[in-house]
């Protein structure tokens, strides 16, 4: 799989598609991005660092139950069919070289391990009991994660 990325622009407060990433010594150094709506105006380029205005987010290689691509920074609704009490939002994060889900629901289910794909293997009961749906991202919809504490 060829890695895919998107970039959140902190200045314009919108998601951009990544056109080019420059690397130095194996680390992302500079990104060029354009608007996802095809508009010529509104692109951006800049350095990739912790405090940069462009936040680079990688595609997990997985899709939710509706076929939408799941990226780092997305908020997904997780539903465990085995118990209706186990459903709620979780954030997609990159930790120790792997994509994971973080959130209260994941602590309750005790499966905050690798991000799973509900379509991956019909013979694997564990994976097929879980369903995901992208409901937003941490930049535009942070309240979706806050709601789980109410």
PAVEX-122410 format. One record per residue: x, y, z of N, C-alpha, C in turn; residue in three letters. Coordinates in steps of 0.001 Angstrom, whole numbers, always signed. Atoms other than C-alpha are relative to their C-alpha. Layout:
<fizas>
    neast   nnorth      nup   caeast  canorth     caup    ceast   cnorth      cup  type
        X        Y        Z        X        Y        Z        X        Y        Z   ALA
...
</fizas>
This chain:
<fizas>
    neast   nnorth      nup   caeast  canorth     caup    ceast   cnorth      cup  type
     +840    -1179       +0       +0       +0       +0     +889    +1247       +0   UNK
     -693    -1274      +44    +1268    +3447     -919     -575     +875    +1105   UNK
     +514     -841    -1092    +1018    +5722    +2140     -753    +1220     -542   UNK
     +780    -1185     +339    -1624    +8463    +1911      -53     +897    +1230   UNK
      +43     -963    -1081    -1771   +11622    +3969    -1029    +1075     -303   UNK
     +768    -1223     +118    -3971   +14620    +4591     +654     +982     +972   UNK
     -601     -999     -891    -3074   +17882    +6362    -1082     +938     +509   UNK
     +898     -987     -597    -5052   +20034    +8773     +743    +1323      +44   UNK
     -591    -1335      +15    -4330   +23730    +8254     -541     +777    +1195   UNK
     +390     -712    -1229    -4401   +25484   +11647     -404    +1447     -279   UNK
     +310    -1389     +318    -4568   +28918    +9983    -1363     +130     -666   UNK
    +1254      -69     +748    -7428   +28284    +7556    -1113     -835     +640   UNK
     +948     +887     -679    -9141   +25735    +9834     -751     -886     -992   UNK
     +611     +934     +938    -9713   +23232    +7053     +994    -1104     -361   UNK
     -790    +1147     +399    -8502   +19863    +5835     +455     +183    -1438   UNK
     -582     -102    +1332    -6194   +19818    +2804     +485    -1370     -453   UNK
     -583    +1240     +521    -5097   +17012     +518    +1484     +243     -244   UNK
    -1453     -136     +129    -1348   +16411     +475     +409     -307    -1437   UNK
     -485     +163    +1368     +271   +16875    -2925    +1443     -486      -26   UNK
    -1422     +335       +1    +3935   +16499    -1979     +539      +77    +1428   UNK
     -689      -28    -1296    +5998   +15642    +1099    +1490     -125     -287   UNK
    -1451      +96     +118    +9728   +16307    +1255     +547     -597    +1293   UNK
     -615     +670    -1141   +11831   +14126    +3535    +1476     +351      +92   UNK
    -1431     -145     -268   +15217   +14747    +5114     +347    -1010    +1073   UNK
     -428    +1067     -918   +16974   +11845    +6812    -1166     -878     +446   UNK
    +1111     +906     -278   +13790    +9769    +6611    -1153     +601     +778   UNK
    +1084     -655     -742   +11600   +12329    +8409     -647    +1061     -873   UNK
     +720    -1023     +748    +8901   +14514    +6894     +511    +1369     +428   UNK
     -563    -1318     -267   +10307   +18028    +6588     -910    +1125     -510   UNK
     +789    -1043     +646    +8018   +20008    +4248    -1184     -646     -698   UNK
    +1187     +541     +668    +4492   +19468    +2921     -633    +1088     -867   UNK
     +783     -870     +873    +2592   +21012      +14    -1388     -614      -90   UNK
    +1365     +521      -45    -1186   +20699     +166     -949     +926     -737   UNK
    +1005     -774     +730    -4219   +21817    -1811    -1376     -284     +596   UNK
    +1345     +198     -545    -7918   +22189     -960     -621    -1299     -512   UNK
     +661    +1247     +390   -10000   +19017    -1046    -1178     +245     -937   UNK
    +1157     -295     +848   -12806   +20801    -2902     +378     +337    -1443   UNK
     -442     -265    +1355   -10695   +21329    -6057     +180    +1479     -320   UNK
     -170    -1435     +185   -10634   +25118    -5614    +1485     +322     -137   UNK
    -1400     -363     +216    -7399   +26668    -6914     +539     +775    +1195   UNK
     -394     -806    -1159    -7285   +29063    -3953      -75     -833    +1281   UNK
     +135     +602    -1312    -6682   +27950     -396     +966    -1107     +319   UNK
    -1022     +985     -318    -3716   +25600     -629    +1010     +597     +960   UNK
    -1013     -478     -930     -758   +25863    +1680    +1207     -919      -78   UNK
    -1181     +830     -151    +2766   +24624    +2155     +788     +525    +1183   UNK
     -759     -417    -1161    +5084   +24664    +5105     +705    -1165     +652   UNK
     -759    +1040     -702    +7300   +22775    +7506     -910     -945     +784   UNK
     +721     +988     -796    +6176   +19637    +9321     +765     -162    +1310   UNK
     -576     +105    -1338    +6992   +19974   +13027    -1149       +3    +1001   UNK
    +1036      +16    -1032    +5146   +19769   +16332     -812    +1289      +45   UNK
     +694    -1286     -131    +4290   +23485   +16353     -340     +644    -1338   UNK
     +285     -546    +1319    +3699   +23937   +12611    -1501     +216     -188   UNK
    +1413     -254     +278     +448   +25273   +11177     -634    -1144     -766   UNK
     +529    +1147     +725      +79   +22142    +9010     +234    -1269     +811   UNK
      -79    +1250     -767     -680   +18920   +10894     -188    -1167     -959   UNK
      +11    +1123     +929     +165   +15847    +8809     -646    -1213     +664   UNK
     +701    +1169     -536    -2150   +12822    +9326       -7    -1107    -1047   UNK
     -142    +1126     +921    -1684    +9369    +7784    -1278     -835      -73   UNK
    +1102     +939     +243    -4325    +7070    +6285     +364    -1340     +625   UNK
     -264    +1275     -683    -4638    +3827    +8276      +34    -1183     -953   UNK
     +143    +1126     +922    -5294    +1688    +5204    -1325     -714     +183   UNK
    +1288     +618     -309    -8718     +846    +6631    -1145     +947     -343   UNK
    +1212     -777     +243   -12242    +1976    +5867    -1038     -370    +1045   UNK
    +1063     +296     -957   -15242    +2252    +8156    -1084     -828     -683   UNK
    +1077     +836     +532   -18465     +292    +7665     -686     +610    -1219   UNK
     +609     -674    +1148   -19630    +2902    +5123     +978     +186    -1157   UNK
     -997     -112    +1058   -16445    +2665    +3047     +828    +1268      +48   UNK
     -772    -1241     -132   -14984    +5979    +4285    +1385     -316     +553   UNK
    -1374     +223     -457   -11196    +6039    +4692     +179     +534    +1417   UNK
     -267     -383    -1386   -10008    +6208    +8315    +1421     +531      +96   UNK
    -1295     -663     -151    -7158    +8652    +9032     +315     +216    +1473   UNK
     -454     -455    -1306    -5105    +9471   +12098     -711    +1327     +279   UNK
     +724    -1216     -351    -7030   +12201   +13946    -1505     -103     -179   UNK
    +1443     +190     +151   -10443   +10848   +12963     -619     -422    +1326   UNK
     +791     +499    -1120   -13127   +10216   +15551     -974    -1004     -592   UNK
     +884    +1048     +499   -14937    +6947   +14974     -952     -431    +1100   UNK
     +948     +588     -927   -18051    +5596   +16607     +231    -1512      -51   UNK
     -270    +1428      -92   -17312    +2056   +17797    -1217     -688     +595   UNK
    +1130     +775     -523   -20088     -478   +18292     +430    -1457      +94   UNK
     -278    +1418     -218   -19547    -3933   +19781    -1338     -716      +42   UNK
    +1304     +652     +116   -22448    -6142   +18704     -330     -915    +1173   UNK
     +244     +931    -1085   -22014    -8492   +21647     -650     +629    +1218   UNK
     +544     -668    -1163   -23131    -5870   +24158     -315    +1438     -377   UNK
     +408    -1337     +412   -25103    -2711   +23351     +550    +1098     +920   UNK
     -592     -997     -885   -23514     -982   +26369    +1352     +466     -501   UNK
    -1324     -319     +511   -20230     -962   +24485      -97     +693    -1346   UNK
      -35     -800    +1210   -20582    +1807   +21974     +341    +1429     +388   UNK
     -392    -1368     -284   -19123    +5267   +21772    +1138     +455     -886   UNK
    -1040     -576     +850   -16545    +7551   +20209    +1407     -396     +453   UNK
    -1410     +256     -269   -12827    +6828   +19956     +812     +777    -1024   UNK
     -902     -778     +853    -9943    +8810   +18493    +1043     -932     -606   UNK
    -1030     +775     +677    -7564    +7298   +15924    +1332     +715     +218   UNK
    -1315     -574     -296    -3947    +7875   +17025    +1108     -922     -508   UNK
    -1180     +751     +408     -480    +6766   +15931     +909     -100    +1219   UNK
     -797     +217    -1209    +1423    +5231   +18886     +939    -1172     -222   UNK
    -1003    +1066      +78    +4624    +3193   +18858      -56     -775    -1320   UNK
      -32     +624    +1308    +4469    +2524   +15139    -1279     -663     -447   UNK
    +1266     +640     +380     +818    +1424   +15031    -1164     +962     +212   UNK
    +1228     -764     -185    -2600    +2998   +14607     -820     -666    +1092   UNK
     +795     +511    -1116    -4765    +2627   +17709    -1239     +854     +191   UNK
    +1183     -747     -390    -8114    +3698   +19057     +132     +378    +1469   UNK
      -16     -469    -1376    -8251    +5807   +22226    -1373     +551     +350   UNK
    +1279     -532     -455   -11357    +6594   +24233     -538     -829    +1147   UNK
     +588     +691    -1143   -13459    +5614   +27209     -558    -1367     -389   UNK
     +587    +1271     +429   -15239    +2901   +25233    +1074    -1067     -148   UNK
    -1065     +973     +199   -11915    +1248   +24430     +508     -529    +1340   UNK
     -406     +463    -1331   -11020    +1086   +28135    -1010    -1006     +535   UNK
    +1043     +908     -474   -14350     -569   +28880      +82    -1347     -707   UNK
      -89    +1245     +758   -13941    -3128   +26128    +1340     -679     +246   UNK
    -1351     +498     -248   -10260    -3532   +27069     +630     -531    -1281   UNK
     -616     +383    +1262    -9133    -3643   +23480     +588    +1233     -679   UNK
     -618    -1171     +609    -7171     -419   +22956    +1318     -400     -662   UNK
    -1163     +475     +737    -4764    -2343   +20763      -84     +494    -1434   UNK
      -28     -447    +1381    -4351    -2157   +16991    -1392     +312     -522   UNK
    +1249     -348     +650    -7075     -479   +14994     -460    -1178     -834   UNK
     +506    +1182     +680    -9319    -3124   +13513     -869     +381    -1182   UNK
     +833     -198    +1178   -11223    -3482   +10267    -1119    -1030      +48   UNK
    +1114     +935     -158   -14692    -5005   +10563     -214     -862    -1238   UNK
     +135     +807    +1211   -14404    -6339    +7004    +1160     -977     -175   UNK
    -1253     +678     +272   -11021    -8003    +7445     -104    -1503     -207   UNK
      +45    +1459     +133   -11834   -11686    +7988    -1296     -518     +602   UNK
    +1296     +456     -519   -15379   -13071    +8278     +116    -1197     +935   UNK
     -138    +1162     -872   -14030   -16191   +10022     +489     +387    +1394   UNK
     -501     -459    -1294   -12609   -14108   +12881    -1131     +691     +748   UNK
    +1162     -522     -723   -15507   -13594   +15322     +288    +1309     +716   UNK
     -323    -1203     -761   -13690   -10933   +17367     -107    +1242     -883   UNK
      +14    -1165     +861   -13186    -8566   +14443    -1383     +283     -563   UNK
    +1307     -211     +618   -16627    -9097   +12952    -1041     +506     +990   UNK
     +929     -510    -1001   -18334    -8160   +16239     +113    +1505     +173   UNK
     -240    -1427     -155   -16938    -4628   +16020     -317     +724    -1297   UNK
     +298     -828    +1158   -18157    -1908   +13694     +469    +1411     +282   UNK
     -474    -1370     -143   -16766    +1552   +13075     -670     +897    -1029   UNK
     +523    -1010     +906   -18125    +4718   +11535     +707    +1312     +312   UNK
     -642    -1297     -191   -16146    +7931   +11027    -1098    +1031     +220   UNK
    +1018    -1005     -325   -18176   +10692   +12701     +573    +1411      +37   UNK
     -626    -1323       -8   -15673   +13563   +12554    +1495     -134     +172   UNK
    -1428      +29     -302   -12117   +14522   +13399     +281     +933    +1171   UNK
     -330     -728    -1224   -10325   +16040   +16362     +126    +1505     -204   UNK
     -152    -1429     +273    -9883   +19412   +14648    -1343     +704     -130   UNK
    +1293     -633     +271   -13430   +20143   +13511    -1091     -407     +984   UNK
    +1053     +529     -875   -15400   +18056   +16037     +527     -500    +1345   UNK
     -538     +487    -1271   -13517   +17839   +19371    -1091     -302    +1033   UNK
    +1096     +211     -945   -16860   +17976   +21211     -518    -1432      -34   UNK
     +462    +1387      +77   -17595   +14426   +20017     +710     -875    +1041   UNK
     -719     +737    -1042   -14922   +13137   +22409     -360     +504    +1392   UNK
     +382     -573    -1301   -15946   +15491   +25225    -1351     -524     +434   UNK
    +1357     +459     -322   -19535   +14225   +25057       +6    -1316     +751   UNK
      -25    +1294     -678   -18445   +10825   +26329     +172     +137    +1512   UNK
     -180     -202    -1438   -17724   +12337   +29768    -1230     +576     +678   UNK
    +1214     -606     -580   -21193   +13890   +30247     -858    -1003     +710   UNK
</fizas>
